[in-house]
Amino acid sequence: MAAGCSRRTTLLAAGALLASGLVRTAAASDSAASRPAVRAGVLKFGTVSWELDTVRANGFDRQAGIDLQLVELAGNPATQVALQAGAVEIIVSDWLWVSRMRSKGEALCFIPYSTAVGALVVPAGSKIAGVGDLRGKRIGVAGSPLDKSWLLLKALAADRHGLSLDRDAQPFFAAPPLLNSKVADGDLDAVLTYWPFAARLEAKGMRVSMTVADMLEALGQPATVPSIGYVFREEWARANPAALAGFQAATGQAKALLAQSDAAWQRLAPLMQAEDDATFRTLRDRYRDGIPRRWTEEERAGAAKLYALMARLGGRELVGDAPAIAPGTFWTGGA
């Protein structure tokens, strides 16, 4: 949140957002009344909705003893405000943000959702084969100059090729849909974007030159650390351990189903907004690629190592005043 934003302002903002959002709940029943409600703040057509909609459609929340409710909000900042105000219990964000908030005294925690991040995509006939070929090229970057994938790409270009992409290339920062349009029109030579938008370009015949996982490996960093996850308030988790355990069980069942059942994906087609079969299949397959396979102390140590690199690359603007990842960022069961 912006500096100086008061608790009262946060609450008012969250109230306004929720008033304009849509809470999708199942029909009231006696059994639903006896289960703890877990409200998840989501974007209507975000990839998280695919998993959580699968939870509800298959009754995985009921089986796990919770009543999952999806609160549709306008954007990622809105979900963060809603979580901080207590208007929802769970959102999706990255662990860098969680650590930064913990270092400010806001006790948030993270459990894995996906290892998928993004990719550098080029037109099918492009001669760009690697980072060294980006000199002088027009590169579309999703987000801002502090986008984590951009920081990694710049670090790799400098380390391996002596390139300063800020100076030696032509970066263009914008929202992903605009970047997809511009690279399709030939106005950009390459696009560094989030995985769903990279998947859409890939389905149109464009080529993935390098994934963010490739960048991490090239920089000697762990590539299988979950990049984004479910985020919640530690106070809520400690007061409601059965609700959190139920949420984890339900989303685990949804991941398992989506990993192996093509039929489960057919039902999600309207949420995916895939304009053709190729896009549908590529989005499905890239989601599957991002399902976390492990979450052990090794991955958590890898995240701490990666945090140190991101702190060096992004500085205070990215991580605040904390030189190391904040203790408690990763929820390990409340022990």
C-alpha positions as CSV (number, residue, x, y, z in Angstrom):
1,M,0.0,0.0,0.0
2,A,1.1,3.6,-0.5
3,A,2.9,5.2,2.4
4,G,0.7,7.1,4.7
5,C,-2.4,5.2,4.0
6,S,-4.3,5.0,7.2
7,R,-6.2,1.9,8.5
8,R,-9.5,3.8,8.2
9,T,-8.6,4.7,4.6
10,T,-7.8,1.0,3.9
11,L,-11.1,-0.1,5.3
12,L,-13.1,2.4,3.3
13,A,-11.3,1.5,0.1
14,A,-11.9,-2.2,0.7
15,G,-15.6,-1.5,1.4
16,A,-16.0,0.3,-1.8
17,L,-14.2,-2.4,-3.8
18,L,-16.4,-5.1,-2.2
19,A,-19.5,-3.1,-3.0
20,S,-18.6,-3.1,-6.6
21,G,-17.5,-6.8,-6.6
22,L,-19.5,-9.9,-6.9
23,V,-19.4,-12.6,-4.2
24,R,-20.3,-15.9,-5.8
25,T,-21.7,-18.2,-3.1
26,A,-23.5,-21.5,-3.3
27,A,-27.2,-21.8,-2.4
28,A,-27.7,-21.5,1.3
29,S,-28.0,-24.8,3.2
30,D,-27.8,-26.1,6.7
31,S,-24.5,-27.8,6.0
32,A,-23.0,-24.7,4.5
33,A,-23.9,-22.8,7.7
34,S,-21.9,-25.2,9.8
35,R,-18.8,-24.9,7.7
36,P,-16.3,-22.0,8.2
37,A,-16.4,-19.6,5.2
38,V,-13.1,-18.8,3.5
39,R,-13.4,-15.8,1.3
40,A,-10.8,-15.6,-1.5
41,G,-10.2,-12.4,-3.4
42,V,-9.9,-13.1,-7.1
43,L,-9.9,-11.5,-10.5
44,K,-12.8,-12.6,-12.6
45,F,-10.8,-14.0,-15.5
46,G,-7.5,-14.5,-13.6
47,T,-5.9,-17.9,-13.7
48,V,-6.5,-18.4,-10.0
49,S,-10.2,-18.5,-10.7
50,W,-9.7,-21.6,-12.8
51,E,-8.4,-23.5,-9.8
52,L,-10.9,-22.1,-7.2
53,D,-13.8,-22.5,-9.5
54,T,-12.8,-26.1,-9.9
55,V,-12.8,-26.5,-6.1
56,R,-16.4,-25.3,-5.9
57,A,-17.8,-27.0,-8.9
58,N,-16.5,-30.4,-7.6
59,G,-17.5,-29.8,-4.0
60,F,-13.9,-30.1,-2.8
61,D,-14.5,-27.3,-0.3
62,R,-17.5,-29.2,1.2
63,Q,-15.4,-32.4,1.4
64,A,-12.7,-30.4,3.2
65,G,-15.2,-28.9,5.7
66,I,-15.1,-25.3,4.4
67,D,-17.4,-23.0,2.4
68,L,-15.2,-21.4,-0.2
69,Q,-16.5,-18.0,-1.4
70,L,-15.0,-16.1,-4.4
71,V,-14.9,-12.3,-4.1
72,E,-14.3,-10.8,-7.5
73,L,-12.2,-7.6,-7.4
74,A,-11.0,-5.2,-10.0
75,G,-7.2,-5.9,-9.9
76,N,-4.3,-7.1,-7.8
77,P,-4.0,-3.9,-5.7
78,A,-7.6,-4.3,-4.9
79,T,-7.1,-7.8,-3.6
80,Q,-4.2,-6.6,-1.4
81,V,-6.3,-3.9,0.1
82,A,-9.2,-6.3,0.8
83,L,-6.8,-8.7,2.5
84,Q,-5.2,-6.0,4.7
85,A,-8.7,-4.7,5.6
86,G,-9.9,-8.2,6.6
87,A,-12.6,-8.2,3.9
88,V,-11.2,-11.5,2.5
89,E,-9.1,-14.3,4.1
90,I,-7.0,-15.3,1.1
91,I,-5.5,-13.7,-2.1
92,V,-2.8,-14.6,-4.5
93,S,0.5,-12.6,-4.5
94,D,4.2,-13.2,-4.6
95,W,6.4,-13.9,-1.6
96,L,8.5,-10.8,-2.1
97,W,5.5,-8.7,-1.3
98,V,4.7,-10.9,1.7
99,S,8.2,-10.5,3.0
100,R,8.1,-6.8,2.5
101,M,4.8,-6.5,4.4
102,R,6.1,-8.6,7.2
103,S,9.2,-6.4,7.5
104,K,6.7,-3.5,7.9
105,G,5.0,-5.3,10.8
106,E,2.0,-6.7,8.8
107,A,2.1,-10.5,9.5
108,L,1.2,-12.1,6.3
109,C,2.1,-15.7,5.2
110,F,2.5,-17.6,1.9
111,I,1.8,-21.1,0.7
112,P,2.6,-22.1,-2.9
113,Y,0.2,-21.7,-5.8
114,S,2.3,-21.8,-9.0
115,T,5.9,-21.9,-10.2
116,A,4.9,-20.3,-13.5
117,V,6.2,-16.7,-14.1
118,G,6.6,-15.7,-17.7
119,A,8.8,-15.8,-20.8
120,L,10.6,-13.8,-23.4
121,V,8.6,-14.3,-26.6
122,V,9.6,-13.4,-30.2
123,P,8.0,-13.7,-33.6
124,A,8.3,-17.1,-35.3
125,G,10.8,-15.8,-37.9
126,S,12.9,-13.7,-35.5
127,K,16.6,-14.1,-35.5
128,I,16.7,-13.5,-31.7
129,A,18.2,-16.8,-30.4
130,G,19.2,-15.6,-26.9
131,V,19.8,-12.7,-24.6
132,G,22.9,-11.6,-26.5
133,D,20.7,-10.8,-29.6
134,L,18.7,-8.2,-27.8
135,R,21.1,-5.3,-28.5
136,G,19.2,-2.5,-30.2
137,K,15.9,-4.4,-30.1
138,R,12.5,-3.1,-29.1
139,I,11.5,-5.1,-26.0
140,G,8.0,-4.9,-24.5
141,V,8.0,-5.5,-20.8
142,A,4.9,-6.3,-18.8
143,G,4.6,-4.1,-15.8
144,S,7.2,-1.5,-14.7
145,P,11.0,-1.1,-14.6
146,L,10.8,-3.0,-11.3
147,D,9.2,-6.1,-12.8
148,K,11.1,-9.0,-11.4
149,S,11.5,-10.8,-14.7
150,W,12.9,-7.7,-16.3
151,L,15.4,-7.3,-13.5
152,L,16.5,-10.9,-14.1
153,L,16.8,-10.5,-17.8
154,K,18.9,-7.3,-17.3
155,A,21.1,-9.1,-14.8
156,L,21.7,-12.0,-17.3
157,A,22.4,-9.7,-20.2
158,A,24.9,-7.8,-18.2
159,D,26.5,-10.9,-16.7
160,R,26.8,-13.0,-19.9
161,H,27.0,-10.4,-22.6
162,G,28.1,-7.1,-21.1
163,L,24.8,-5.5,-22.2
164,S,22.9,-2.8,-20.4
165,L,19.4,-3.4,-21.7
166,D,18.2,0.0,-20.4
167,R,20.8,1.6,-22.6
168,D,21.6,-1.0,-25.3
169,A,18.0,-1.9,-26.1
170,Q,14.7,-0.1,-26.3
171,P,12.4,-1.2,-23.5
172,F,8.7,-0.4,-23.6
173,F,6.7,-0.9,-20.4
174,A,3.0,-1.5,-20.7
175,A,0.1,-3.8,-19.8
176,P,0.3,-7.3,-21.2
177,P,-2.7,-7.1,-23.6
178,L,-1.2,-4.0,-25.3
179,L,2.2,-5.7,-25.6
180,N,0.6,-8.8,-27.2
181,S,-1.1,-6.5,-29.8
182,K,2.1,-4.6,-30.5
183,V,4.3,-7.6,-31.1
184,A,1.6,-9.1,-33.3
185,D,1.6,-5.9,-35.4
186,G,5.4,-5.9,-35.7
187,D,5.9,-2.8,-33.5
188,L,8.1,-4.8,-31.0
189,D,10.9,-7.3,-31.6
190,A,10.3,-9.2,-28.4
191,V,8.0,-9.3,-25.4
192,L,8.8,-10.3,-21.8
193,T,5.4,-11.0,-20.3
194,Y,3.4,-13.1,-17.8
195,W,2.8,-16.7,-18.6
196,P,-0.8,-16.6,-19.6
197,F,0.0,-13.9,-22.2
198,A,3.1,-15.7,-23.3
199,A,0.9,-18.8,-23.8
200,R,-1.5,-16.8,-26.0
201,L,1.4,-15.6,-28.2
202,E,2.8,-19.1,-28.3
203,A,-0.5,-20.4,-29.5
204,K,-0.5,-17.9,-32.3
205,G,2.8,-19.3,-33.6
206,M,5.3,-17.1,-31.8
207,R,8.4,-18.6,-30.2
208,V,9.4,-18.7,-26.6
209,S,13.1,-17.6,-26.7
210,M,13.6,-18.0,-22.9
211,T,11.5,-18.6,-19.9
212,V,12.0,-16.9,-16.6
213,A,13.0,-20.4,-15.2
214,D,15.7,-20.5,-17.9
215,M,17.0,-17.1,-16.7
216,L,17.1,-18.2,-13.1
217,E,19.0,-21.4,-13.9
218,A,21.5,-19.3,-16.0
219,L,22.1,-17.1,-13.0
220,G,22.6,-20.0,-10.7
221,Q,19.3,-19.6,-8.9
222,P,16.6,-22.2,-8.1
223,A,14.1,-22.4,-10.9
224,T,11.4,-24.5,-9.2
225,V,10.6,-22.1,-6.3
226,P,6.9,-21.3,-6.4
227,S,6.8,-17.7,-7.6
228,I,3.2,-16.9,-6.5
229,G,1.1,-18.3,-3.8
230,Y,-2.0,-18.0,-1.6
231,V,-1.4,-15.3,1.0
232,F,-3.3,-14.8,4.3
233,R,-3.0,-13.1,7.6
234,E,-1.0,-15.1,10.2
235,E,-3.5,-14.1,12.9
236,W,-6.4,-15.6,10.9
237,A,-4.4,-18.8,10.2
238,R,-3.6,-19.4,13.9
239,A,-7.2,-18.7,14.9
240,N,-8.6,-20.9,12.1
241,P,-6.3,-23.8,11.5
242,A,-9.0,-26.2,10.3
243,A,-10.2,-23.6,7.8
244,L,-6.7,-23.1,6.4
245,A,-6.1,-26.9,6.3
246,G,-9.4,-27.4,4.5
247,F,-8.5,-24.7,1.9
248,Q,-5.1,-26.4,1.3
249,A,-6.8,-29.8,1.0
250,A,-9.4,-28.5,-1.4
251,T,-7.0,-26.6,-3.7
252,G,-4.7,-29.7,-3.7
253,Q,-7.6,-31.8,-5.0
254,A,-8.3,-29.2,-7.7
255,K,-4.7,-29.2,-8.8
256,A,-4.6,-32.9,-9.0
257,L,-7.8,-33.0,-11.1
258,L,-6.6,-30.3,-13.4
259,A,-3.3,-32.0,-13.8
260,Q,-4.8,-35.1,-15.3
261,S,-8.4,-34.5,-16.5
262,D,-8.9,-32.8,-19.9
263,A,-12.7,-32.9,-19.2
264,A,-12.3,-30.7,-16.1
265,W,-10.8,-28.1,-18.4
266,Q,-13.7,-28.1,-20.9
267,R,-15.9,-26.7,-18.1
268,L,-13.5,-23.9,-17.5
269,A,-13.4,-22.7,-21.2
270,P,-15.6,-19.6,-20.6
271,L,-13.4,-18.4,-17.7
272,M,-10.3,-19.0,-19.8
273,Q,-11.5,-16.7,-22.7
274,A,-9.5,-18.7,-25.2
275,E,-10.4,-17.6,-28.7
276,D,-9.4,-20.9,-30.3
277,D,-8.5,-24.5,-29.6
278,A,-4.8,-23.8,-29.8
279,T,-5.0,-21.1,-27.2
280,F,-7.1,-23.2,-25.0
281,R,-4.7,-26.1,-25.1
282,T,-1.6,-23.9,-24.6
283,L,-3.1,-22.2,-21.5
284,R,-4.1,-25.6,-20.1
285,D,-0.6,-27.0,-20.6
286,R,1.3,-24.0,-19.2
287,Y,-0.9,-24.0,-16.1
288,R,-0.1,-27.7,-15.7
289,D,3.6,-27.0,-16.1
290,G,3.4,-24.5,-13.2
291,I,1.8,-26.8,-10.6
292,P,4.4,-27.0,-7.8
293,R,5.8,-30.5,-7.3
294,R,7.7,-29.9,-4.1
295,W,7.6,-27.5,-1.1
296,T,10.3,-28.5,1.3
297,E,13.0,-26.7,3.2
298,E,15.1,-26.9,0.1
299,E,12.7,-24.7,-1.9
300,R,12.3,-22.3,1.0
301,A,16.1,-22.0,1.2
302,G,16.2,-21.4,-2.5
303,A,13.6,-18.6,-2.2
304,A,15.9,-17.0,0.4
305,K,18.8,-17.1,-2.0
306,L,16.6,-15.7,-4.8
307,Y,15.4,-12.9,-2.4
308,A,19.0,-11.8,-1.9
309,L,19.5,-11.5,-5.6
310,M,16.3,-9.6,-6.1
311,A,17.2,-7.2,-3.2
312,R,20.5,-6.5,-5.0
313,L,18.9,-6.0,-8.4
314,G,15.8,-4.0,-7.3
315,G,17.0,-2.3,-4.1
316,R,14.8,-0.6,-1.6
317,E,12.1,0.2,-4.3
318,L,11.5,-3.6,-4.6
319,V,12.1,-5.0,-1.1
320,G,12.1,-2.1,1.2
321,D,14.6,-1.9,4.0
322,A,14.9,-5.7,4.6
323,P,18.2,-7.2,3.2
324,A,16.9,-10.7,3.8
325,I,13.6,-12.5,3.5
326,A,11.5,-11.9,6.6
327,P,11.1,-14.8,9.1
328,G,7.7,-16.4,8.9
329,T,7.1,-15.4,5.3
330,F,6.4,-19.1,4.4
331,W,3.7,-20.8,6.4
332,T,4.9,-24.2,7.5
333,G,2.0,-25.3,9.7
334,G,2.0,-22.8,12.5
335,A,4.6,-24.5,14.6
